């Protein structure tokens, strides 16, 4: 049998750029796998000097952190691109954003100046719109949920049903008004993270800050927990958006995971 010829070694990585991107509108129904394929095509179309893995089936060296579930909008998704030639982060952001479809928007790009990005993404801030639910009814359910020491719910997996505690990772759960949400959001993001429908439609808005644990607890598991403790059953499917990800301070604020890279760039710290 003729041996396979040796392939040329992969070009070394000279720079890593981290991006924050959004899933908006109908593209919130895009799965993570579909997004990964879309980003790889965009990288080729934008002629980004992406680095590739070695071996007989090389792949673009792109890594992702905590992708949002299918059907969930997000303003805070993160990925890291390894490059084989240096490129200005803003040039990369503009080039990618230009070739990606509307609704997949690259919001920011910074050069990696620190170690693992995943280490700085510990919590998610979610916004859940519950149409047809009175705010006071939701407050009562949230109070009962937070007062419980444990709220077991079930998740259906490929291996069967799995029980998990929906209460433990919830750092904060509050009910907010429509006016508070609308005053926070402007532009393209507003259609996904601000309440929809007519102004007189009954609607309750739930804000959640949830730790990233294993197994993960998603907003739908928290809603299942509200059903367990307070028999809260929204009449229509909820609309969910991720507002932010990051590390949690002792005061309860969420630190932007790209801030350390910005600070490193300002002080001249070399790229990781």
Order of alpha helices (4+ residues) and beta strands (2+ residues): beta-alpha-beta-beta-alpha-beta-beta-alpha-beta-beta-beta-alpha-alpha-beta-alpha-beta-beta-alpha
